[in-house]
Every structure is written in C-alpha cells, then in structure tokens.
Amino acid sequence: MSSTAENQYEKEKLLFTPGPLTTSATVKQVMQRDLGSRDYKFSDIVVDIRRRLLEIGGVTDGEYAAIIMQGSGTFSLESVISSTIPRDGKLLVIINGAYGRRIAQIAEVHNIEVVTITCPEDQLPDLDELNTTLITNKDINSVAVVHCETTTGLINPIKKIGELVKQYNVDYFVDAMSSFGAVPVNLAEFGIDYLVTSANKCIEGVPGFGIILARKDSLDQTDGYAQTYSLDLLAQLRRLEYDGQFRFTPPTHTLIAFHQALLELDAEGGVEGRAARYRSNYETLIAGMRSMGFQEYLRPEDQGYIITSFPYPDHPNFDFEEFYRRLNDRNFVIYPGKVSQADCFRIGSIGRIFPADMTSLLSAIKETLKEMDVDLTKTKIQPETPHKI
C-alpha cells in the first residue's frame, strides 16, 4: 500500500448519519478473522447473536425467534411483507415519512393491497383515524409503522398503536431500523408480531444483514405465503432451527463484527446505557445548534434522540452542498434531508460517537459558517422552503 493510500485509510471520518455509522476499533478488528460458514465457532456465534437479540427485545426463545436475513435492512422489510401477508391480503401502513412510504411501495410491488393512513411528516398519527380504519376494513391482515421515522427523527408511539391494533386480531409489524438497541422496547408487551432492524444501526455493527424478530405462532401460520425464494422468512427460520445454517451464504465477517458489537452493547449497560450516551449526544447537539441560530424541524416532544432534522437557514450565503463539503473536508459527515415539504439536513446522534465528538462537530459547523459568512444569530430560520429536486 502506498503512503498516500495509508494516509487516506488512517483519516477516518466521523459519521453523524442514520447508518452506516462510526464503529469501534474492536468491531473493525474482529473482521480480520476468517471463519467458514459451517465452522463450529461461527455456528456458536450465530446462536449467541440470536439469543442476545431476543434479550434486547425483552423476550425469550420459544415465543419469539430472531431471524437473520442477508442484505440491507430493506431486504428484511421486504422479507416480512412478502412472506407474512397472503397474496389476497391487505396491509395497513401508517405513513408520516419516507420510510413509511417505502413499506407501502414494497407491498405494492408484490401486488398486496395497501391501505394508508398518511399524516404530515412533523406529526404523530391520529389513533382515532387508525381505529376507524380498522373498523371499516375488516379484511386487513397486518398493520405496519416505522418506530423512528428517520425522515425527521420523529418517534411514533408504537406501544399505543400496538394496544389498539391487537384489539382487531391482526398482525403488528414495526420497522425499528433506527431505534432497536437504543430505545427500550418489549415486543410481547407492545403486541409486536414482527420487528425489523439492521446490523449497522444502534447496535453499532457493520452493514451486511437485517434482523427480524418474529412471534413464532404468527410466522407458523404463513406457510405458503412467500412470494420470493431468497427472502422466504419462514424457510430461513426453519433452516436456522434445523441445523443452525443459512439457506444461502451468510455474511460471515459482518456477523463476527456484530457479535463483538453486541458484547460492547452489553458492556455499556445494554439498551439503557446506550440510550444514555445517545441522549447526551443529542442534548449536546441541540444546545450547540440553537446557540448558533439553528432550530429543529420537529417539536421537542415528538423528537427522538436518534437523528435530528434542521431546516436550511434563510440566509443568502447558505448553500447546503458547500456546507456539507466543507464539513466533509474536516472529516465530519452529516446527512442530506428527506423531508418532502421543507429543505432540511440531518445530524445523527448514534454510532460510536460521544458528547466530545458532538462538540467537535459543533466547532466545525461554527467555523464553516464563519467561512461562508453566514451569521444565523442575526437572521431567522426558514422552517419551510420549496423543496429542491
């Protein structure tokens, strides 16, 4: 490796994004080990991963199963949608952001009838509307919602939704991609039949697979529903339970890294300990951004501590692409916005980052604004501006 390449490799950027995230040195290091997919040590790692995932979800093996699905988190979403709803079934999707819309789009590709409850991206769903929709659509098989809607950082009330959904004897499906491992959840208590998350989010692993925590009695009733071969959820579980093997080549290095990440989660104090660090990151971020003249897109009571959206400031010298590039040149990576009705950017509080890292980011933002001749303390933030395509 040339000296230039070595220097580039050494200069790791801090990722203030919703994932992939900054990971620990030890998570990276364990991937320098080769294990065959049928190696006993690898099989033991997979068993322990699946057990620990259930513990994080507040449940045990027997009632629920942890299923690992190769690919990104979206692959696992599609696995649940295409495997657990009958071909003549109906899915109700609660939508208040881009990732709720993605669930509906996946279902539509599989010709599954979709009913939606759509509300503005800065608002929680209306539970009375949900109740009415369930009453008037008695043929609904499943209700889906995103826990942390990463479009804005909004946290949907999945426990209250679950309590309502379970009154109608339908499946309850939660996309907890950006929250699982850092926001406490008990699947049984919340009435969740299927929860999906990803390796490279709050558990701080690396990309390569998604995770489905499934209520076994719900999944057992889906035999013959699957509309794809490789994403057949029940078949994946049956193979894992039969001999501990995957139906197709597993991402061995990613799984080894994820096991290390789970050990580090436990050492930090589990979900509560990780939540405390992420909350400290978030509080540091909010205080610093407000002091510079930024404001959050969401109301504080609806905002989670995972990721935060900030509207573009109404200042003639502010240009997001330049702002992003200058921060990136300083080795700080933030995220473009995804809000459809406003120009925003997003900053994540998750990953292997700490309040001191957030303080460094804030200093870099302050320096960047000065270079761009943008003084937000003398101007107002424009909360809603036309969306630029």
C-alpha positions in Angstrom: 0.0 0.0 0.0 1.4 3.4 -0.9 1.9 6.1 1.8 -0.9 8.2 0.2 -3.3 5.3 0.5 -2.2 4.6 4.0 -2.8 8.3 5.0 -6.3 8.2 3.4 -7.1 5.0 5.3 -6.0 6.4 8.6 -8.1 9.6 8.3 -11.4 8.1 9.3 -14.4 10.4 9.1 -16.8 10.7 12.0 -20.3 9.7 10.7 -23.2 11.7 12.1 -25.7 9.8 10.0 -28.5 7.3 10.4 -26.3 4.5 9.2 -23.9 3.1 8.3 -22.3 4.5 11.5 -18.9 5.1 13.1 -17.9 1.8 14.7 -15.4 0.9 17.4 -11.9 -0.2 16.5 -12.5 -3.6 18.1 -15.6 -4.2 15.9 -13.4 -3.5 12.9 -10.6 -5.6 14.1 -12.5 -8.8 14.6 -13.4 -8.8 10.9 -9.8 -9.7 10.2 -10.6 -13.3 11.0 -11.8 -15.9 8.5 -14.4 -18.4 9.5 -16.2 -20.9 7.3 -20.0 -20.7 7.4 -20.0 -24.3 8.7 -17.3 -23.8 11.3 -18.4 -24.7 14.8 -17.2 -21.4 16.2 -19.2 -19.5 13.6 -22.3 -21.5 14.4 -21.8 -20.8 18.1 -21.5 -17.1 17.3 -24.8 -17.1 15.4 -26.6 -18.9 18.2 -25.4 -16.4 20.7 -26.3 -13.4 18.4 -29.9 -14.7 18.1 -30.2 -15.2 21.8 -28.9 -11.8 22.6 -31.2 -10.1 20.1 -34.3 -11.6 21.8 -33.0 -10.4 25.2 -32.7 -6.8 23.7 -36.3 -7.2 22.6 -37.4 -8.2 26.1 -38.5 -11.7 25.0 -37.1 -15.2 25.1 -36.8 -18.1 22.6 -40.0 -20.1 22.4 -42.5 -17.3 21.9 -40.3 -15.3 19.5 -37.4 -16.1 17.1 -34.6 -14.0 15.9 -34.0 -14.4 12.2 -31.0 -13.1 10.3 -31.6 -12.2 6.7 -28.7 -11.4 4.3 -28.8 -7.9 2.7 -29.6 -4.5 3.9 -32.4 -3.7 6.3 -34.8 -3.0 3.4 -34.3 -6.6 2.3 -35.6 -7.7 5.7 -38.6 -5.4 5.4 -39.4 -6.9 2.1 -38.9 -10.4 3.6 -41.6 -9.7 6.2 -44.0 -8.1 3.7 -43.7 -10.7 1.0 -43.7 -13.7 3.4 -46.3 -12.9 6.1 -49.2 -11.4 4.2 -51.4 -13.7 2.0 -51.5 -12.9 -1.7 -55.1 -11.8 -1.4 -54.3 -10.0 1.9 -54.4 -6.3 2.9 -51.7 -4.2 4.6 -52.4 -1.0 6.5 -49.4 1.3 6.6 -49.2 4.3 8.9 -47.1 6.9 7.0 -45.5 10.1 8.3 -42.3 10.0 6.4 -40.3 8.5 3.5 -39.7 5.1 5.2 -43.4 4.5 5.9 -43.9 5.2 2.2 -41.2 2.7 1.4 -43.1 -0.1 3.2 -46.2 0.7 1.1 -44.2 0.7 -2.1 -42.7 -2.7 -1.3 -46.2 -4.1 -0.7 -47.5 -2.7 -4.0 -44.6 -4.3 -5.9 -45.9 -7.6 -4.6 -49.5 -6.7 -5.6 -50.6 -6.7 -2.0 -53.5 -4.4 -1.4 -52.4 -1.4 0.7 -54.5 1.0 2.8 -52.6 4.0 4.2 -53.1 6.5 7.0 -51.0 9.4 5.9 -50.2 12.4 8.1 -47.7 15.3 7.8 -44.1 14.4 8.4 -43.9 16.5 11.5 -47.0 15.0 13.2 -47.8 11.8 15.1 -50.6 9.6 13.6 -54.2 10.0 14.7 -55.1 6.9 16.7 -58.8 7.7 16.3 -58.3 7.5 12.5 -56.4 4.2 12.9 -59.3 2.8 14.9 -61.9 3.9 12.3 -59.8 2.5 9.5 -59.6 -0.9 11.3 -63.3 -0.9 11.9 -64.2 -0.2 8.2 -61.5 -2.5 6.8 -62.2 -5.8 8.5 -60.1 -7.7 5.9 -56.8 -6.1 7.0 -54.2 -8.7 7.8 -51.4 -6.6 9.1 -50.6 -3.0 10.3 -47.1 -1.5 9.8 -45.5 1.5 11.2 -42.0 3.0 11.5 -40.8 3.5 15.1 -38.1 6.1 14.5 -39.1 7.8 11.2 -35.7 8.7 10.0 -37.0 11.3 7.6 -37.2 13.7 10.5 -36.3 11.8 13.7 -39.9 11.6 14.9 -40.7 8.8 17.3 -44.0 7.1 16.7 -46.0 5.8 19.7 -45.6 2.1 18.9 -46.9 0.8 22.2 -50.2 2.8 22.0 -50.5 1.7 18.3 -49.9 -1.9 19.3 -52.5 -1.8 22.1 -55.1 -0.6 19.5 -54.1 -3.0 16.7 -54.3 -6.0 19.0 -58.0 -5.3 19.6 -58.6 -6.3 16.0 -56.7 -9.6 15.9 -54.3 -8.5 13.1 -50.5 -8.8 12.9 -48.5 -5.8 14.0 -45.3 -5.1 12.1 -42.8 -2.5 13.3 -39.8 -1.0 11.4 -37.4 -0.4 14.2 -34.5 0.1 11.9 -33.0 3.2 13.5 -34.2 2.6 17.1 -33.6 -1.0 18.2 -30.8 -1.3 20.7 -31.1 2.3 21.9 -34.8 2.8 22.6 -36.3 0.3 25.1 -38.9 -2.0 23.6 -40.7 -5.2 24.8 -42.1 -7.0 21.8 -44.7 -9.0 23.8 -45.8 -6.1 25.9 -46.2 -3.9 22.8 -48.1 -6.6 20.9 -45.5 -6.7 18.1 -45.5 -9.8 15.8 -42.7 -8.7 13.5 -39.9 -6.2 14.3 -37.2 -5.4 11.7 -33.8 -3.8 12.3 -30.4 -3.7 10.8 -26.8 -4.7 11.8 -25.4 -1.2 11.1 -27.6 1.0 13.3 -27.8 1.4 17.1 -26.1 -1.9 17.9 -23.1 -0.4 16.0 -22.2 -3.3 13.8 -21.4 -3.0 10.1 -23.7 -3.4 7.0 -24.4 -6.8 5.6 -27.7 -8.2 7.1 -31.0 -7.3 8.6 -32.8 -8.8 11.6 -36.4 -9.9 12.1 -37.7 -10.7 15.5 -40.9 -12.7 14.8 -43.6 -14.1 17.0 -43.5 -17.8 16.2 -47.2 -18.6 16.3 -47.8 -15.8 13.8 -45.0 -16.9 11.5 -46.0 -20.5 11.6 -49.3 -19.6 10.0 -47.7 -18.1 6.9 -46.6 -21.4 5.3 -47.0 -20.9 1.5 -47.4 -17.1 1.6 -43.8 -16.3 0.5 -43.7 -14.5 -2.9 -39.9 -14.7 -3.2 -37.4 -17.6 -3.0 -34.4 -16.0 -1.3 -36.4 -13.8 1.1 -38.7 -16.6 2.4 -38.8 -15.7 6.1 -40.3 -19.0 7.4 -37.9 -21.0 5.3 -35.0 -19.0 6.7 -36.1 -19.7 10.2 -36.7 -23.4 9.6 -33.2 -23.8 8.3 -31.6 -21.9 11.2 -33.5 -24.1 13.6 -32.9 -27.3 11.7 -29.1 -27.2 11.7 -28.0 -23.7 12.5 -27.2 -22.9 8.9 -28.3 -20.2 6.5 -30.1 -21.2 3.3 -27.5 -19.1 1.3 -24.0 -17.8 2.0 -24.0 -15.8 5.2 -22.0 -12.6 5.6 -19.5 -14.2 8.0 -17.3 -11.3 8.7 -20.2 -9.0 9.3 -21.7 -11.4 11.8 -18.5 -11.8 13.7 -18.3 -8.0 13.9 -22.0 -7.8 15.0 -21.3 -10.3 17.8 -18.5 -8.1 19.1 -20.8 -5.1 18.8 -23.4 -7.0 21.0 -20.7 -7.7 23.6 -19.9 -3.9 23.6 -23.5 -3.0 24.0 -23.8 -5.3 27.0 -20.6 -3.8 28.5 -22.1 -0.3 28.1 -25.1 -1.2 30.2 -27.4 -2.6 27.5 -30.1 -0.6 25.9 -30.4 1.8 28.8 -26.7 2.5 28.8 -26.5 3.1 25.1 -29.6 5.3 25.3 -28.0 7.5 27.9 -25.0 8.1 25.7 -27.1 8.8 22.6 -29.3 11.2 24.7 -26.2 13.0 25.9 -25.0 13.3 22.3 -28.4 14.7 21.3 -28.6 17.2 24.1 -25.1 18.5 23.3 -26.1 18.8 19.7 -29.3 20.7 20.3 -27.8 23.1 22.7 -24.9 23.9 20.3 -27.1 24.2 17.2 -29.6 26.5 19.0 -26.7 28.7 20.2 -25.7 29.2 16.5 -29.2 30.1 15.4 -30.5 26.8 14.1 -33.7 25.3 15.2 -35.1 21.7 14.9 -37.8 20.8 12.3 -39.9 18.9 14.9 -41.5 19.9 18.1 -39.2 18.7 21.0 -42.0 16.4 22.4 -42.1 14.5 19.1 -38.3 14.4 18.5 -36.2 11.3 19.4 -32.5 11.3 20.3 -31.6 9.2 17.2 -31.4 11.8 14.4 -32.5 15.4 14.1 -33.6 17.4 11.1 -32.7 21.1 10.8 -34.3 23.4 8.2 -32.0 25.3 6.0 -31.4 28.8 7.3 -32.9 31.7 5.4 -29.6 33.3 4.7 -28.4 34.3 1.2 -24.9 32.9 1.7 -26.0 29.5 2.9 -25.7 26.7 0.4 -26.1 23.1 1.7 -23.7 21.5 -0.8 -20.9 23.8 0.2 -21.8 23.4 3.9 -21.7 19.6 3.5 -18.4 19.7 1.5 -16.6 21.9 4.0 -17.7 19.7 6.9 -16.7 16.6 5.0 -13.3 18.1 4.3 -12.9 18.4 8.1 -13.8 14.7 8.4 -17.3 15.3 9.7 -20.1 13.6 7.7 -23.7 14.8 8.2 -26.7 13.7 6.1 -28.9 15.5 3.5 -32.6 15.9 4.3 -35.5 13.8 3.3 -38.4 15.9 4.3 -40.7 16.4 1.3 -42.1 19.8 2.2 -39.0 21.6 3.5 -35.3 21.8 2.8 -33.5 20.2 5.8 -30.3 18.4 6.7 -30.0 15.8 9.3 -27.5 15.1 12.1 -27.4 11.7 13.8 -26.5 11.1 17.5 -25.9 7.4 17.1 -22.9 5.2 16.4 -19.6 5.1 18.3 -19.6 8.8 19.0 -19.6 10.6 22.3 -20.5 14.1 23.5 -16.9 15.3 22.9 -17.3 14.2 19.3 -20.5 16.2 19.0 -18.7 19.2 20.5 -16.0 18.9 17.8 -18.7 18.7 15.1 -20.3 21.9 16.5 -17.0 23.7 16.4 -16.5 22.6 12.8 -20.0 23.9 11.9 -19.3 27.2 13.6 -16.0 27.5 11.7 -17.7 26.6 8.4 -20.5 29.1 8.9 -17.9 31.8 9.5 -16.0 30.8 6.3 -19.3 31.0 4.4 -20.1 34.4 6.0 -23.3 33.0 7.5 -24.3 34.6 10.8 -27.6 32.9 11.9 -27.8 34.9 15.1 -28.9 37.9 13.0 -31.4 36.1 10.8 -34.4 33.9 11.1 -34.5 30.2 10.2 -36.9 29.5 7.4 -38.8 26.4 8.6 -40.4 25.6 5.3 -38.9 26.4 1.9 -39.7 24.9 -1.5 -38.1 21.5 -1.9 -35.3 21.4 -4.4 -35.2 18.5 -6.7 
